Amino acid sequence: MPKSRDPLVVILTYDRLCTFEFGCAFEVFGLSRPEMGPSWYRCLTAAAEPGPIRGSGGLRIEADGGLELLKQADTIILPGWRSPTAAASEPMLEALRQANADGRRIVSICGGAFVLAQAGLLTGRRATTHWHHLAALAARHPDIEIERRALYVDEGDILTSAGSAAGLDLCIHIVRKDFGAKAANSVARRLVVAAHRDGGQSQFIERSLPPPSGARLSTLLESVERHLDKRWSVERMASEARVSVRSLHRQVRDATGMPPGEWLQQRRLAYARDMLEETNLSIGDIATRSGFGTATNFRQHFRASVGLSPGTYRVRFRCVGPRAEAK
């Protein structure tokens, strides 16, 4: 992906459409973005079933076509679903199965995973959905490997997201895969959202940060991200936040869904990915700037996390066009 010069995204619509999830997909893939050049996405809407298409809030939708549009798509997005217990029509399920067999990329947001499960497209795969419906998905489809904490799961040709806002994270992740970090950052800035939240980040945080230490923790995390090349032990982080190591673990886990060391590793990897995509820096320089120290250490951690060597990742995902060296 993208397979064509201007890849086609088809967003499925259905009666009792989840309008927020639909809006997330259309905002990323459907709006005109002339600054992205002529190779940017084209976007169409497809009615998944006959009859009137009504959305939450009293909206009525007139789709560009029907299920036949899935045959033309590079990417198909199912923005939510009307109910975890609602059966999808056999024509819709068969169209999704055929699209998958034809190599189309299929994406579900929130409850859309239930339709993909009905179609048998999640069998033996990792997937997620909104935390409120995880138990129902697992009970109805025990052959799915449920990722209970993930914001989104990328299985290559099948991608699923958690709750509504996580669908926006997944859409930006897709832009990043297709057009690189620079394009994803541009879209995120237009949306005024975070440019990159890892799919493994916790989707549900039960406790908020206590106000007195919250400000110090926020300052610490921002400082760490600005200076990823420095040596950051858990003890140093706790000292700078003026809390105990035990308290730091609790607060960072509450805020990010990860312990401090794992969060630091993820931020270093994200920064390294940006440099691989957007700069011509050597692997050694990237290792130093992202805090991995040596090129060997960086390669080991990067391959373990991403499944590719840094060099292979750079060839596959580097941005098109000129780059400026990092300063």
TASUL-V806626 format. One line per field, one symbol per residue. psi: psi as a letter, one per 20 degrees, with the letter a starting at -180 (. if undefined). Layout:
psi->???
//
This chain:
psi->qqhrhnqppppqqrqlpohggghgghhgihqpmhiirijrqqpqqppiqrrqoqrqjjqpporhabihhhhiqhppponaqhqhippqqhhgghhgghgghjjqpppqpcihhhghghijijpjrqrraphhjghgghghmijpnpnhiqhqpojeippqrcrghhhgggghggggghirhggghgghghilrphopqhiqpipohprppggiggggggghggghhliironrhggggghilrrgghgggghghhijqrgggggghhghggggghhhirjqrhggggghijieqhggggghgghghjqqhgggghhjqqprqqpqq.
//
